[in-house]
C-alpha cells in the first residue's frame, strides 16, 4: 500500500513538472521576442549608421572623424549643445525641487492628485504642439513681451525667440516633468521622522531640511539630472523651432547633413561624437556616484 501511494504521488507530480517546464520556455520566449526586436531595430540600425562614419564608397577611412574632431565649427556646436543641456538641467532642478518637496509634504490627497495629474498631462501633449505654443508666447508681440512693456520693464520687445534663450525656456518646460518625477520618487521614500528627530535635537526646520532631507534626496537629484541632461543632448524639435543659426545644436547639424547636404558620412561622424561624449559623461557621473555614499543611496 505504501508503494502504491508513492507511485500515485509521483504520477501526480509529473504534470506539474511538465507545466513548470512549459512556463519556463514561455518566459524565455517572451524575453526573446522583445530582445530580438530591440537588437534589430535599435542596435543594428544604430551600428549601421555609425559605421558610415568610418566607411564610405572607397572603404575604411578616418577622414570624417578627423574632420569632426579638428574643425572648430563642429567643436563649437558640441560646446553649445553641452552648455545648453547643462543650463536646462540646472533650471529644471531649481524649478522641480520645491514642487517635488511640496508633493511629499502635502497632506491633502486631493490637491496632490491635482498637481500630479497636471504634471502627467504635460507628458501626454504632443512635443511639437508644446514647442509651437512657445513660439506664440515668446514672439515680439507675445504675452511675455506685452506684459513686460505694460509694467514698464521693457521699452521695446525683447528677443526671446530664435536664440539660446528661447531654446532654454522651451527645453526646460518640456523636460521639467522628468526631473519632478525623479525627485519625487526618491523623496517619497525618505523617512520624515528623521527631520522630526533633528528638530527634536535642537535643529531649526531650515537646518533639518538642508542637513537631513536634502542630502538624502541626492540620488533623485543625480538620476533626474542625468535623465534631463542626456535627453537635452539629443533634442531636435525644440532647438530647431526655437533656436537660431548662431545657437545650432548638434542634432540640428546632423539633420542638415542628412537632408540638405546629403553627407551621411559626416552626419554619422557627428552622431558618433555625440554618442562618445554622452558615454564619457555618464562614466564620470557613475564614478562620482560610486565615490559618494549619498549618491548611491546608502543612507
N, C-alpha and C positions, 0 to 999 in steps of 0.2 A: 504493500500500500504506500509506503514511504517513497519507493522508487517511482510509482505511477504519479504521485503528486509532484515529484521533482520534474518528471518529463512534461507534465501539464504546464508547470510554471515556465519551463524552458520554451515550450511551444508558444506560450502567451507572450514571451519576451521577443520572439523573432519578428513579428510585425512591427513592434515599437522600434526595434533596432533598424528595420528597413525604412520606416518613416523618418527616423533620425538621419539616415544616410541621404534620403531624398531631399530633406530640408537643407542638409549641408550642401549638396550640389546646387540647390536652388539659390542659396546665399551666394555661392561663388558665381553663379550665372548672373544674378542681379548686380554683382560687383563688376563682372567682366564687361557687361554691355556699356555702362557709362564710362568705364575706363578706356575701352576702345574708342568710344565716341570722343572723349577728351584727347586721346593720343592723336587721332586722325585729324580732327577739326581744329585743334589748338596747337599742339606741339609740332605736328608735321607741317602744317601751314606756316607756323612761325619759323621753323627751321628752313623751310623753302625760301621764305622772304629774306631771312638773314644770310642765306647762302649767296644771294645776289650781291652782297657787299664784298665778297672775295672771289666771285666767279662772274665772268662776262663771256661774250661770244669767243674770246681768244683764250679762255681757260682761267687758271688761277692768277689772281692779281691783288695787290695791296694798294693799288692806285687810289681807289675811292676812300678807303680807310685813312690813308695818308693825307688825302685832301681834306677830309673832315677834321683830322687832328692838327693840321698845320694852318688851315685857313682861319684867320681871325674872325671872319663873319660868322662861321658856324660855332666857334667857341663863344662868341658874344651872345648868340641866340641861346646856347646852352646855359650861359650865365643868367640871362633874362628869365629862362624857364625855372631855374633853381631859385632865383631870387623871388619871383612871383609866387612860386609854390610855398616858399618859406614864409613870406608875408601873409599869405592866405591862411597858412597853418596857425600862425600866431593870432591872427584876427579871429578865426573860428574858436580857438581855445579861450580867448578873452571873453567872447560872447557866450560860449557854450557852458563854461564852468558855473557861473551863477544860475543859469537855467537848470542844469542838471542837479545842482545842490538844492535848488528850490523844490524840484520834483521829489527829492529824497526826504526833505524835512517837512513837506506839506502834509497836513493832517486830513484835509478834505479830499476824499477819494474822487468825488465828482469833478473838482477842478483839476485834479491830477490827470484824470482821463481826458478832460477837455484839452489840456496842454499837450499831452502825449499824442492825442489824435491830430491836433494841429501840426505837430512835428511830422507825423507819419504821412499826412495828406500831401505835404510838400514833396515827398518821395514818389507819390503816385502821379503827380502832374508832369507832363512832358518837359524834358530838359530844354527843348527848343522853344516851347511856349514861355517858360520862365526866363530864358535869355532874351527873347524878344520883348518881354514886358519891361526889362531893364533898359532897352533901347528907347522906349517911350518915356520912362521915368527920368533917365539921365540926359536926354537931349536938351538943347539950348532953351526950348520952351516947355520943358518938362516940369513936373510938380516940384522937384527939388530946387531948381533954379528960380522958379516963380516964388517959392516960399522964401528963399534967401534974399531975393530982391525986395519982397514985400516987407520984410523986417529990417531991411537996411544993411544987411551983412555983405551984400554984393551989389556993386553998381551996374555990372553987366553980367551976362550968363557965364558961368564957369565951364571950362572944358572938362566935362566928366565922361565924355564918350569918345571912343576910338583912341584910347590911350591906356596906360597901365592902371590908372585909377578905375576906369570902367571895368577892366578885366578883374581887378582885385575885388571890387564890390560884387560883381556877378558871381565869381567863383566862391567867394565867402558865403553868399546866400545859398548857393546850391550845395556846398559841402558841409554847411553847418549841421544838418541833422545827423550826419555820420559821427561828428565829434560829440554831439549831445548824447547819442545812444551809447557810444563807447564809454563816456564818463559815467553815465547813469548806471550802466551795467556793473561797474566796479563800486561806485558809491553806495549802491543799494545793498551790497554785501558787507559794508563797514558797520561794525557794531557801534552804535551811537552811545552806548553806555560808557565807552572809553572817554568820550568828551565829558560826560557827566562826572566820571571819576576824576578827570583832570580838573574840572571846575570845583569838585569837592575837595581837592588838594590845594585850592587857592588860586588856580589859574582863571583869568578872565575869559569870557566867551570868545573874544578875538584871539587870545593866546591859545586856547584849546583848539580853535579852528585851524590856525596856521601851524601849530606844533604837533597836532594829533591827526586831524582829519585830512589836511592837505597831503602830508607825506604818505598816508595810507591810500590816497587816491592817485598816486603817481603811476601805477600800472595802467589806469584808464587814460591818463594824460599821454603816456607813451604810445599805447595802442591807437588812440584816436588821432594823435599827431602823425603816426606812420601812415594810417589809412588816408588821411586828408592829403598829406604830402605826396604820397605815391600816386594817388588819383590826380592830383594837381599837375604832376609832371607830364602826364599823357593827355591832358584835357585839350579838346579841339574846338568844339562848337562855341563855347563861351568866349575864348580868346579870338576866334575867327570873326565873331559878330560884334564884339565889344572893343576889340583891340585895334591898333593901327599898325602901319608898316614899321614904325620905329620900335615897336614893342612886340615883334613877332616871336611867338614861342615855337619850340622845335616841332610840335605836332603839326602846326600850320606849314612849316617849311617842308616837312615830309610830304604833306598833301600837295603842295605846289610842285614838288619834283615828280610826283606820280602823275598828276592830272594835267599840268601845264607844260613842263619841260620834258615830260616822259622819260626822265632819267631815273629809272627804277633802281639802278645800282647805287647811285648816290643816296636815294631815299632809304635803301636798305642799310647803307653805312651809317646814316643818321639814326636810324632805328636801333642799330647795334650800339651806337654811342649812348643813346638814351637807356637802353637795357643794361649795359655795363655800369653806367652811372647809378642807376637805381639799385643794382645788386651791391655796389660798393657802399652806398648809403645805408642800405638795410644791414649789411655786415657791420658797419660802425654802430648802428643802433643796437644790434644784437650784442655786440661786445660791451657796450655801455650798460645794457640791461643785465648782463652776467656779472658785471663788477658791482652793481648796486643791488643789495638785497631788497630794497623798497620797490625797485622797478620789476623785480622778479615776483613780487607778491609774497615774499617771505616775511610776513608780518609777525 
